[in-house]
Amino acid sequence: MLPNPTPSQVEQKFLRRISMHPTLTPYRRRVYRCLLSVPAGRWTTYAAMAKYLGSSPRAVGNAMRTNPFAPEVPCHRVLAADGTLGGYKGEWRVSKHIGNGSFRNEKKLRLRDEGVLFDEAGKAKGVCFMDFRDLGAQ
């Protein structure tokens, strides 16, 4: 196993904010610390994060939905298992009860701005990032 990388100054700032947040559970702290290891221009899935964390994709999704540090702690880089957008800011799909898809459009734009490409079916191109590191682990 590779040693944990040294966090950048920006990551250190968010690691401090994560560790000091008054309402985060230990699980959510760990999710957000691991999320910081997903680099710009890459994407991962709820299932891949869940496997690393030993939890469920739904638990990861709930943590993403309530991320108080977005977009700096980049929940927009987490996609559905098939590489489609999945949810963003609590909006999973477009419907008259949920919304018009504007949050999902924002997610796609953020990913595109970072260099992620999508095919005609709306699936992210490339390989799912799975080299997670808990940047706050002691």
Residue pairs with C-beta under 8 A, 6 or more apart in sequence:
4 133
4 134
4 135
4 137
5 37
5 133
5 135
7 15
7 36
7 135
10 72
11 36
11 135
14 32
14 36
14 69
14 72
14 73
15 33
15 36
15 135
15 136
17 69
18 24
18 29
18 32
18 33
18 69
18 73
18 136
19 29
19 136
21 29
21 68
24 32
24 68
27 53
27 55
27 59
27 63
28 63
28 66
29 136
30 53
30 134
30 136
31 49
31 53
31 60
31 63
31 64
32 63
32 67
32 69
32 73
33 134
33 135
33 136
33 137
34 49
34 52
34 53
34 132
34 133
34 134
34 135
35 49
35 67
35 73
35 74
35 75
35 77
35 78
36 73
36 74
36 135
37 131
37 132
37 133
37 134
37 135
38 44
38 74
38 77
38 78
38 129
38 132
39 129
40 74
40 114
40 115
41 114
41 115
41 116
42 77
42 116
42 126
42 129
43 77
43 78
43 79
43 83
43 111
43 116
43 124
43 126
43 128
43 129
44 77
44 78
44 79
44 128
44 129
44 130
44 132
45 57
45 78
45 79
45 80
45 81
45 83
45 86
45 128
46 57
46 58
46 60
46 61
46 64
46 78
46 79
46 80
46 81
46 86
47 57
47 81
48 128
48 129
48 130
48 132
49 57
49 60
49 78
49 132
50 56
50 57
50 59
50 60
52 130
52 132
53 59
53 60
57 81
60 78
61 78
61 86
61 87
64 75
64 78
64 87
65 87
65 89
65 90
67 73
67 75
70 76
70 89
71 110
75 88
76 88
76 106
76 107
76 110
76 111
77 111
77 114
77 129
78 86
79 85
79 86
79 124
80 86
82 123
83 123
83 124
83 128
84 121
84 122
84 123
84 124
85 104
85 107
85 108
85 122
86 92
87 93
87 104
88 103
88 104
88 106
88 107
89 103
89 106
90 103
91 98
91 99
91 101
91 102
91 103
91 104
92 98
93 101
93 104
94 100
94 101
94 104
108 118
111 118
111 124
112 118
116 124
116 125
116 126
117 124
117 125
117 126
118 124
118 125
119 125
